[in-house]
Amino acid sequence: MENNHKVINIIDKNVDKIEDLIDIKIDLWREHVLFSGLWWMGVVLSIVPWIIWFMIRKRQSTDLLMYVGFYVMSISIMLDIIGDQIGLWHYRYHVIPVLPTYFPWDMTLMPITIMVMLQIHPKKNPWIKAIFFAILSSYVAEPFFTWLTVYNPVRWRFTYSVPIQIAIFMGAYWFSLRIKFTPLSEKDS
């Protein structure tokens, strides 16, 4: 039991250090990032693509596309947090300072791009779309955000992202084929 208290004490001290670092990060963000050009770009990239998608989406498929979009958001946020926390990459110019991920990428650009690609030419080979998406994400978007100094791939090469992006797209495609939903209000037979 005494060992348990020792472990709890060590964990609590670690949490205190993390909270102190987050306070410093928020102060730096407030002083150097908030209202900067790259911060405004992140805000615009977080909102405008959703407005455009809302106007161009296939209205009859809105629920299905949102289902797919939430899958993409969940996976990209989870992988982004892991990569950031183990030091493979990190982001600067956060829209929201307490998130370790780049909000516009995980919550807007990834899901919107995939949702649009799924609804345009839905009969086209999904593997071709997945490869196109992976190449676009890995060799255009990532280098662009690196050039802007928003994204810093510390121990990561753009090529490593290609199979991951393909898998995310193909997972989204698989989810887009799920049509067996029963309304929650129906009684079990």
Disulfide bonds with the S-S distance in Angstrom:
none
